[in-house]
Amino acid sequence: MSSACPPSACDTCAVPRGPAQRLGLDVGKADYVVALAGNPNTGKSTVFNRLTGLRQHTGNWPGKTIARAEGGFAYGGKRFKIVDLPGTYSLRSASPDETVAREFILFGKPDVTVVVVDANCLERNLNLALQILQITDRAVLCLNLMDEARANGVEIDARGLSRELGIPVVPCTARSGEGLPQLLAEMHAVASGAFKPSPYRLKLAVPGLREALGRVVARLRARFPGLANAEWIALRLLEGDSAVGEMVSTGTLGSLSADHASQEAAATGTTGAASKEIRA
Amino acid sequence: MRLPVETDPLLREARDLRWQLPRNFNDRLTEAIYAESARIAERTVTRQGTSRRLAFQRRVDRVLTNPWTGFPVMGLLFAIVLWLTIAGANVPSAMIADVLLDKIYPVLRAAALGTLPAWLAGLLVDGMYLATAWVISVMLPPMMIFFPAFTLLEDLGYLPRVAFNLDRLFQKVGAHGKQALTMAMGYGCNAAGVIAARVIDSPRERLIAIVTNNFALCNGRWPTQILIATIFLGAMAPASLTGVVAAGAVFAVALLGFGLSLLCSWVLSRTLLRGEASTFSLELPPYRPPNVLRTLYTSLIDRTLFVLWRAVVFALPAGAVIWLVSNLHAGDHTLAYWAVSGMNPFAVLIGLNGIILLAYIIAIPANEIVVPSVLMLTVLLTGQAGGEHAAGVMFETGDEGVRSLLTGAGWTALTGVCLMIFSLCHNPCSTTLYTIYKETRSFKWTVVSALMPTVIGVVLCALIALVWRTLA
């Protein structure tokens, strides 16, 4: 891991290096699915364009990406499908754009989720990152806009941050391409399972919550066998999230996770099936 | 407290369990996330004093978002972009028209008449080629200046400031502040603006934003505004002021559109879509120096050529339709003649003419082809140029040519003004209407979106014509 190993190890390291081959819209058969998440206006679309060679319109204002955009690239002999999600501050509300992001991370079962954060306001951006780490283990933090952070006199201990969060952290400036080779290497390592992050989990330090969660999770598992992220959904139900409640009572939860799973299996072939097993 | 009946046993259990948990556990979880973020940031981030760059950006923001200085700066920037477009588009426009209309057209026409049956030559050259050539010469030059200029402002980070300034106004009329952003998208393309309304959470405010988006002049209508303003209003001023007057006129129409959008939002939020404006947080991103070359490249390739291509795709069949209605006879006259003379009395009442209304009907698929359709119909119906017996057609080049063609057909400054107003206020193009239907899933609101601006446009034009004729 480039953020965690000494430079001398690079010569013998098996992690693929070098530039990615941009595949643009050609995402027919992908080995891995990458989700690109983050707060609005952190440069997700710029990262997306850099990796895929596409020209998804970027704009310097929050809310530019409304629907998700998909593109592809090849790296280390594998084909990646990358999905640019709308920017969100949280996964806890139910606006249309947040729903797109939330449902994809929950049910799209990405092989790696890249959380793009603005290095200039890390604290605020971490709110979303921590929420994403409640849902998935397979995440990489892209510490973007490092050029601005440097100009603003902001210094970030990327290694320390990586230790705190338990996932790889890569300082980047997507606009100039700085840091993207390392980002690719980390994405590849996490997606392929060569590196298994053990992310920081928020402590649910509320008396009685653990027990209550356990009961709802058991109920959910009984009704939707093979449901991923049952604990997170149970938490949302306990918090009274009506959108999630509706997905449970109408049964869309089951079909959503099944749909995405079968889509992914169809799209990624055997690799997709194998990676699903690892997570199950 | 009475609870609604929960039929799903799973949800019922979750709800019962919720009542056993501490009442504020929801807040405690949220607080935990914030506390963790703060703790991690505290340990990993160091800031070296206050940076000069941030201090500078804050000073700039204080001017750009100040209630007193923000609006004048906004208007000034917008007016400068318009003026640049108008002043800069004139020369290339004339050059393209010279090549496509003066040089290529007669050659093509002679060649086609020599080899093809007359009707086919007419359909292909006088219909499809001419419409396409006009679309390119009228639309391409202004788009090549307007889009990059707009995109540069967008990349700089100015749009969120605009939204911030306008938020006060939108809130007053009961609409969502993000409607400023959907309108900004609408200035590019209304269909895109309608989709952009997804950023608004409240269904009520989303509908208001969707229904009123048409008042943001789109890609297809800017060239119409710019051309008509230049040849009818700019021309009335001394030559040195042509650009300024024309830019002022277009600016006024855009401002009128903004005012109408506020007015309609206000009316809707007090009648059909009653409710309070909801709050939201808007992030003001740092100003970022735009990458000028990349911006020029993407706005030329992605927007200019995209829009031009769409215009050409619609112009080809429209050119054929125009040629057909101008040449197919029903009784003693052509179809176009019947349609135009039928609509003419009403059209004249609202300051327009039958040809303009027919052009608007033909141009329902795309606003881009309104002016080319008007020009074609004028040529074919008034027999000023072309026609079946003419050996070749001579066009004067550029704006002056268009001007003499239209004044020859009886246009006055009143026609120009009313056309500009009608171009602002009429039904959205069919693509936008379809998008509205897809986004709202409501036939009723799609019809409202089509009829509301059209009715407003007809009323405004009629009033202007009445006052103009009374005074003149």
Contacts between the chains, C-beta under 8 A, distances in Angstrom:
chain1	res1	chain2	res2	distance
A	40	B	283	6.3
A	41	B	283	6.1
A	41	B	285	4.7
A	55	B	298	5.5
A	55	B	301	7.5
A	55	B	302	6.0
A	57	B	298	7.5
A	57	B	302	6.7
A	58	B	155	7.8
A	59	B	154	5.1
A	59	B	155	6.8
A	59	B	159	7.0
A	60	B	154	6.5
A	60	B	155	5.3
A	60	B	156	6.6
A	60	B	157	4.1
A	60	B	159	7.3
A	60	B	160	7.8
A	60	B	285	5.6
A	60	B	288	5.5
A	60	B	290	8.0
A	61	B	154	7.1
A	61	B	157	7.0
A	61	B	159	4.5
A	61	B	160	4.7
A	61	B	163	7.6
A	61	B	181	6.8
A	61	B	285	6.7
A	62	B	160	6.8
A	62	B	282	7.2
A	62	B	283	4.9
A	62	B	285	6.9
A	63	B	178	7.1
A	63	B	181	6.3
A	63	B	196	7.7
A	63	B	199	4.4
A	66	B	195	6.2
A	66	B	196	6.1
A	66	B	198	5.0
A	66	B	199	6.5
A	67	B	195	7.6
A	67	B	198	7.8
A	89	B	281	7.8
A	92	B	30	7.6
A	95	B	199	7.9
A	95	B	201	4.3
A	96	B	198	4.8
A	96	B	201	7.3
A	97	B	198	6.2
A	97	B	199	6.2
A	120	B	286	7.2
A	122	B	41	5.0
A	122	B	44	7.2
A	122	B	45	5.4
A	123	B	37	5.2
A	123	B	38	5.8
A	123	B	40	7.9
A	123	B	41	3.6
A	123	B	45	7.4
A	124	B	37	7.3
A	126	B	36	7.5
A	126	B	37	3.8
A	126	B	40	5.8
A	126	B	41	6.2
A	127	B	33	5.5
A	127	B	34	6.5
A	127	B	37	5.1
A	130	B	33	5.5
A	130	B	36	5.8
A	130	B	37	6.3
A	131	B	33	6.6
A	148	B	286	6.3
A	148	B	288	7.7
A	151	B	51	7.0
A	151	B	53	5.2
A	152	B	47	8.0
A	152	B	51	4.5
A	152	B	53	5.8
A	152	B	54	5.5
A	153	B	47	6.0
A	153	B	48	3.8
A	153	B	49	6.4
A	153	B	50	7.9
A	153	B	51	4.4
A	154	B	45	6.5
A	154	B	46	7.6
A	154	B	47	5.6
A	154	B	48	7.9
A	155	B	45	7.1
A	155	B	46	4.7
A	155	B	47	7.6
A	155	B	48	7.1
A	156	B	44	5.7
A	156	B	45	5.4
A	156	B	46	7.9
A	157	B	43	7.7
A	157	B	44	4.5
A	157	B	45	7.7
A	157	B	46	7.9
A	158	B	44	7.9
A	160	B	43	6.3
A	160	B	44	4.7
A	161	B	40	6.9
A	161	B	44	4.5
A	164	B	40	4.8
A	164	B	43	6.8
A	164	B	44	6.7
A	165	B	40	7.2
A	175	B	291	7.3
A	200	B	36	7.9
A	202	B	29	7.7
A	202	B	32	5.8
A	202	B	33	6.4
A	202	B	36	6.3
A	203	B	32	7.0
A	204	B	29	7.1
A	204	B	32	7.9
A	205	B	28	7.8
A	205	B	32	6.9
A	206	B	21	6.5
A	206	B	22	6.0
A	206	B	25	4.6
A	206	B	28	5.5
A	206	B	29	7.1
A	207	B	21	8.0
A	207	B	22	6.6
A	208	B	20	6.1
A	208	B	21	5.5
A	208	B	22	7.5
A	209	B	21	6.2
A	209	B	25	6.5
A	212	B	17	4.2
A	212	B	18	7.8
A	212	B	20	6.9
A	212	B	21	6.1
A	215	B	13	6.9
A	215	B	17	6.6
A	216	B	10	7.5
A	216	B	13	6.8
A	216	B	14	5.3
A	216	B	17	6.7
A	219	B	10	5.0
A	219	B	13	6.3
A	220	B	10	7.1
A	223	B	10	6.4
A	234	B	14	7.5
A	235	B	29	7.8
A	237	B	10	7.7
A	237	B	11	6.8
A	237	B	14	4.0
A	238	B	14	5.7
A	238	B	17	6.2
A	238	B	18	5.3
A	238	B	21	6.9
A	238	B	25	7.9
A	239	B	18	7.7
A	239	B	25	7.9
A	239	B	26	5.2
A	239	B	29	7.2
A	240	B	15	7.5
A	240	B	18	6.3
A	240	B	26	7.5
A	245	B	8	7.9
A	245	B	11	5.3
A	245	B	14	7.7
A	248	B	8	6.7
A	248	B	10	5.9
A	248	B	11	6.3
A	249	B	7	7.5
A	249	B	8	4.1
A	249	B	10	7.7
A	249	B	11	5.9
